[in-house]
């Protein structure tokens, strides 16, 4: 079975529709920013669904802030990422601009290449 990172890589080139249409979000919340649900979808497609981080009955998370808090509380935060690890970004002071993706590779200088 492919890993979550391999599933994510298989989606490189996907383009969402003009109203944020894409297959990764929860049906009850269509057309929403989808990075967290994409990560959750990749784990599910790889046969490794994430725990219920945000809502009962829903694997994974839809909010980066909630996903990061869960990862911190459960010891999933590391200082030296490896391919396949999740990477969370806070793009500015507004938590609505948070973002998540997969570490695809780590460069010799410590910078990372991601799939998001």
C-alpha positions in Angstrom: 0.0 0.0 0.0 1.4 3.5 -0.8 2.3 5.8 2.0 0.5 9.1 2.7 3.4 11.0 1.1 3.2 8.8 -2.0 -0.6 9.5 -2.2 0.2 13.2 -1.8 2.8 13.1 -4.6 0.2 11.3 -6.8 -1.9 14.5 -6.6 0.8 16.9 -7.8 -0.6 18.9 -10.7 -4.2 18.8 -9.4 -6.0 22.2 -9.9 -9.0 23.2 -7.8 -12.0 24.7 -9.5 -12.7 28.4 -9.6 -14.8 28.2 -6.4 -12.3 26.0 -4.5 -13.9 22.8 -5.8 -11.9 19.7 -5.0 -12.4 16.2 -3.7 -10.6 16.3 -0.4 -12.9 18.3 1.9 -15.8 17.0 3.9 -19.1 16.9 1.8 -20.8 19.1 4.4 -18.2 21.8 3.9 -17.6 22.0 0.1 -15.5 24.7 -1.5 -13.4 25.5 1.7 -9.7 25.9 2.0 -8.6 22.3 1.9 -4.9 21.7 2.9 -5.8 20.0 6.2 -8.4 17.8 4.7 -6.0 17.0 1.9 -3.5 15.7 4.5 -6.3 13.7 6.2 -7.5 12.3 2.9 -3.9 11.2 2.0 -3.7 9.3 5.3 -7.1 7.7 4.7 -6.2 6.7 1.1 -3.0 5.1 2.3 -5.0 2.9 4.8 -3.7 4.9 7.8 -6.6 7.2 8.8 -5.6 9.8 11.3 -7.3 9.9 14.7 -10.4 12.0 15.3 -8.4 15.3 15.9 -11.2 17.7 15.5 -14.7 16.1 15.4 -16.1 12.8 16.5 -16.6 10.5 13.6 -14.3 12.4 11.3 -10.7 11.3 10.8 -8.0 13.9 10.8 -8.6 17.6 10.9 -9.9 20.6 8.9 -8.3 23.4 10.9 -4.5 23.7 10.9 -4.6 25.2 14.4 -6.5 22.3 15.8 -4.3 19.8 13.9 -1.1 21.4 15.2 -2.4 21.5 18.8 -3.3 17.8 18.6 0.1 17.0 17.2 1.8 18.9 20.0 -0.3 17.2 22.7 0.4 13.8 21.3 4.2 14.1 20.8 4.1 14.3 17.0 6.2 17.5 16.8 9.9 17.1 15.9 12.8 19.4 15.4 14.4 17.4 12.6 11.7 16.6 10.0 11.9 13.6 7.7 10.1 12.9 4.4 6.5 12.0 5.2 6.3 14.2 8.3 3.7 17.0 8.3 4.8 20.6 8.2 2.6 23.4 9.5 3.1 27.0 8.4 1.7 30.2 9.9 1.8 32.6 7.1 1.1 35.7 9.2 -0.6 36.7 12.5 -4.0 35.6 11.2 -4.7 32.0 12.1 -6.9 31.7 9.0 -3.8 31.8 6.9 -2.2 28.7 8.5 -1.2 25.9 6.1 -0.1 22.3 6.3 1.6 19.9 3.9 4.0 17.0 3.8 7.8 17.1 3.9 8.9 15.6 0.6 12.6 15.9 1.1 15.2 17.6 3.4 18.0 19.4 1.7 21.6 19.3 3.1 21.2 22.9 4.5 18.1 21.8 6.4 15.6 23.4 4.2 12.6 21.3 3.2 10.8 20.5 0.0 7.0 20.0 0.5 3.9 18.6 -1.1 0.9 20.7 -0.3 
